[in-house]
Amino acid sequence: MLLRDAIAEYLETRRVQNASPRTLASAAQRLDYLSRFLRRRRIVRLTAVAPKDLTGYATSLSRRGVAHGTKCAYLLSVREFFSWLHERGKVLVNPARYLQTPDEDEAPLPEPPLTEEEVSRILDHLPRRSAVDLRNRLHLELLYGCGLRITESIELKVADIDLENRCVRVRGKFSKVRVLPLMRGTLGALRDYMALRRSFLRGPDHGVLLLGKTYGKALSLASLYPYLRALSKRLGFKRRIHPHLFRHSIAVHLLQRGADIRHVQEFLGHACIDTTKIYLRMVPGRLREDYDKAFPEIAVRA
């Protein structure tokens, strides 16, 4: 089977499985990059792809100066593609089985997290005078309490919320779904917002949880940034507060409180534990040492 045909079939399968257009476009770009690399080696058939070819591909990404996060994403796409081929019997041996993502020590550390006291200060000082205030409060509670990516938060539906069981269904990257518990603060913010949510509607209700002020459409990606800039200025923060900082912060706080790194991986929706391991470099030395002893296979060098 030709590599290009296998890629086309894989992408069509992902489309049928309701992968988002953004996810499909990213996968197509990454696999096309791999295909062009292999063609330069005169490899066009699946059966001709060997582990050394994929290792060479990883090396070429480094030589081109591809950023750490981008390299991880490209190699993860390769691993997922060949795993899919192997599961369906299109290749007898998976050449990407032992393909390594970049070592965590190559990755730049995320910026310092907010402290738990700083998070409490932000959430405690949020105004609650209007429906917009309650929506913004819920948004920040979701970003921190559920560790959501901003795209995951604005794509939430009302139907994703299960108040009876105090959990939320989240669609993450690569259309992977995870179910997360709702913390007490998030649950309270949700109930307050839902009491006034319909005031945003200007027409049919399509079930989007976080609504914008214009015609009741979904909140835009960019809408939270100026709000956070104004909030951080009002509270006297000298650093920039942005949506993803809440996700970074809850990851570190969970580890500091002794959460299992594999549970944190599931909580954040990381496809690869290598991504989660970065946060171990941001917790106290003794805790990091405890993880090294308990999980030698995921030990992180200081």
C-alpha positions in Angstrom: 0.0 0.0 0.0 1.3 3.4 -0.9 2.0 5.8 2.0 0.0 8.6 0.5 -3.1 6.3 0.2 -2.7 5.1 3.8 -2.5 8.8 5.0 -5.7 9.6 3.0 -7.5 6.6 4.5 -6.4 7.5 8.0 -7.6 11.1 7.7 -10.9 10.0 6.3 -11.4 7.6 9.2 -10.6 10.5 11.6 -13.1 12.7 9.8 -15.9 10.0 10.1 -15.0 9.8 13.8 -15.9 13.5 14.1 -12.4 14.9 14.5 -12.6 18.7 14.4 -11.5 20.5 11.2 -8.6 22.0 13.1 -7.4 18.5 14.3 -7.7 17.1 10.8 -5.8 20.0 9.3 -3.0 19.6 11.8 -2.7 15.8 11.3 -2.7 16.3 7.5 0.1 18.9 7.7 2.3 16.7 9.9 1.8 13.5 8.0 2.5 15.3 4.7 5.7 16.6 6.2 6.6 12.9 7.0 5.6 11.7 3.6 7.8 14.3 1.8 10.8 13.3 4.1 10.3 9.6 3.2 10.0 10.4 -0.5 13.4 12.1 -0.4 14.6 8.7 0.8 12.7 7.1 -2.1 10.3 5.4 0.3 6.7 5.5 -0.9 5.3 2.1 0.3 4.3 1.4 3.9 6.2 -1.9 4.0 9.4 0.0 3.2 9.3 2.2 6.3 11.7 1.1 9.0 12.4 2.4 12.5 15.7 3.9 11.4 13.8 6.0 8.8 11.5 7.5 11.5 14.5 8.1 13.8 16.1 10.0 10.9 12.9 11.9 10.6 13.0 12.9 14.2 16.7 14.0 13.8 15.8 16.1 10.8 13.2 18.0 12.8 15.9 18.9 15.4 18.4 19.9 12.7 15.8 22.2 11.2 15.4 23.9 14.6 11.8 22.9 15.1 10.6 24.0 18.5 10.3 21.4 21.3 6.5 21.5 21.5 6.1 21.3 17.7 8.5 18.4 17.5 6.6 16.5 20.1 3.3 17.1 18.2 4.8 15.9 14.9 6.3 12.7 16.4 3.1 12.0 18.3 1.1 12.2 15.0 3.6 9.7 13.5 3.1 7.3 16.4 -0.6 7.5 16.3 -0.7 7.0 12.5 1.4 3.9 12.6 -0.4 2.5 15.6 -3.6 2.9 13.7 -2.1 1.1 10.7 -0.8 -1.8 12.9 -4.1 -2.2 14.7 -5.9 -2.7 11.4 -3.3 -5.1 10.0 -2.0 -2.8 7.3 1.6 -3.2 8.6 2.8 -6.4 10.4 5.3 -4.5 12.5 4.9 -1.0 13.8 8.0 0.9 12.9 7.1 3.8 15.2 6.6 1.6 18.3 9.8 2.8 19.9 9.9 6.2 18.4 10.9 8.6 21.2 9.5 12.0 21.8 12.1 14.7 22.8 13.5 14.3 26.3 11.8 16.5 28.8 15.0 18.2 29.7 15.1 19.7 26.2 11.8 21.5 26.9 11.7 25.0 28.2 10.0 25.2 31.6 6.5 26.7 31.6 6.4 30.1 33.3 6.1 30.0 37.1 2.6 29.1 38.2 0.3 31.2 40.2 0.4 30.2 43.9 -2.8 28.8 45.5 -3.1 32.1 47.4 -2.9 34.1 44.1 -5.6 31.9 42.5 -7.9 32.4 45.6 -7.3 36.1 45.5 -8.3 36.3 41.8 -11.4 34.2 42.2 -12.5 35.8 45.4 -12.3 39.3 43.9 -14.3 38.6 40.8 -17.4 40.8 40.6 -20.8 39.0 40.6 -23.1 41.9 39.7 -24.3 40.8 36.2 -24.7 37.8 34.0 -21.4 38.7 32.3 -19.7 38.7 35.6 -21.1 35.3 36.5 -20.1 33.9 33.1 -16.5 35.2 33.5 -16.3 33.8 37.0 -17.4 30.3 35.7 -14.9 30.5 32.9 -12.0 31.1 35.2 -13.3 28.4 37.6 -13.3 25.9 34.7 -9.9 26.9 33.5 -8.4 26.3 36.9 -10.6 23.8 38.7 -10.8 21.5 35.6 -7.5 22.4 34.1 -9.1 23.1 30.7 -7.4 24.5 27.6 -9.2 27.7 26.5 -10.5 26.0 23.3 -11.9 23.1 25.5 -13.8 25.6 27.7 -15.5 27.6 24.9 -16.5 24.4 23.1 -18.4 23.0 26.2 -22.1 22.4 25.8 -24.7 22.5 28.5 -25.3 18.8 27.8 -21.7 18.2 28.9 -22.5 19.2 32.4 -23.8 16.5 34.8 -24.9 18.3 38.0 -26.2 15.2 39.6 -22.8 13.4 39.5 -20.8 16.7 39.7 -18.8 16.2 36.6 -18.2 17.6 33.1 -17.5 15.8 29.8 -14.6 17.5 27.9 -13.6 17.0 24.3 -9.8 17.5 24.1 -7.2 17.2 21.4 -7.5 14.5 18.9 -11.2 14.3 19.8 -10.3 12.4 23.0 -13.0 12.7 25.7 -12.3 12.8 29.5 -14.7 13.2 32.4 -13.6 15.6 35.1 -15.1 16.2 38.6 -16.5 19.7 39.4 -14.9 21.3 42.4 -17.1 23.1 44.9 -16.2 26.6 43.6 -16.8 25.5 40.0 -20.1 23.9 40.9 -21.3 27.1 42.7 -20.2 29.3 39.8 -22.0 27.0 37.4 -25.3 27.1 39.2 -25.2 30.9 39.5 -24.4 31.3 35.8 -27.1 28.9 34.6 -29.7 30.9 36.5 -29.0 33.8 34.1 -27.6 32.1 31.1 -30.8 32.6 29.0 -30.4 36.3 29.3 -27.6 36.0 26.6 -29.9 34.3 24.1 -31.1 36.2 21.0 -32.7 33.4 19.0 -32.4 29.6 19.1 -30.5 28.0 21.9 -27.8 25.7 20.4 -26.7 24.5 23.8 -23.3 26.3 24.0 -22.4 26.7 27.7 -20.4 30.0 27.7 -22.3 32.5 25.6 -21.1 35.8 24.2 -22.9 39.1 24.5 -23.6 39.2 20.7 -26.7 37.3 19.6 -26.0 34.5 22.1 -23.2 33.0 20.1 -20.3 31.0 21.6 -17.7 33.1 23.4 -14.8 34.1 21.2 -11.3 32.8 21.8 -9.9 36.3 22.2 -12.6 37.7 24.5 -11.0 36.6 27.8 -7.5 38.2 27.2 -8.5 41.9 27.7 -10.6 40.9 30.7 -7.7 39.2 32.4 -5.4 42.2 31.6 -7.8 44.5 33.3 -8.3 42.1 36.2 -4.6 41.7 36.8 -4.1 45.5 36.7 -6.9 46.0 39.2 -5.5 43.4 41.6 -2.0 44.8 41.3 -0.4 41.8 39.7 3.0 42.7 38.1 2.9 39.6 35.8 0.7 38.9 32.9 -2.3 36.6 33.6 -3.6 34.6 30.7 -6.0 31.7 30.3 -3.4 28.9 30.0 -1.7 30.1 33.2 -4.6 28.6 35.2 -4.1 25.2 33.6 -0.3 25.3 34.4 -1.0 26.3 37.9 -3.5 23.5 38.8 -1.1 20.9 37.4 1.7 22.1 39.7 -0.7 22.4 42.7 -2.0 18.9 42.2 1.6 17.5 42.2 2.6 19.6 45.2 -0.3 18.0 47.1 0.9 14.5 46.2 -1.4 13.7 43.2 -0.1 10.7 41.1 1.5 12.1 37.9 -0.5 9.6 35.9 -3.7 11.0 37.3 -2.5 14.5 36.5 -1.8 13.3 32.9 -5.4 12.0 32.6 -6.8 15.2 34.3 -5.0 17.5 31.8 -5.8 15.2 28.8 -2.1 14.8 27.8 -1.7 12.1 25.2 1.9 11.5 26.3 3.2 11.5 29.9 6.4 13.2 28.7 4.3 16.4 28.5 3.1 16.0 32.1 6.6 15.2 33.4 7.7 18.8 32.7 5.7 19.9 35.8 7.8 17.7 38.0 10.6 20.1 37.4 8.5 22.8 39.1 7.8 21.1 42.4 10.0 21.0 45.5 13.1 18.8 45.3 12.0 16.3 48.0 8.7 15.6 46.2 10.5 15.2 42.9 12.9 12.7 44.6 9.9 10.8 45.9 8.5 10.5 42.4 11.9 9.4 41.0 12.0 6.5 43.6 8.4 5.5 43.1 8.4 5.7 39.3 12.0 5.2 38.1 10.8 4.9 34.5 9.6 8.5 34.6 12.4 9.9 36.6 13.1 13.5 35.8 16.6 15.0 36.0 16.9 18.3 37.8 
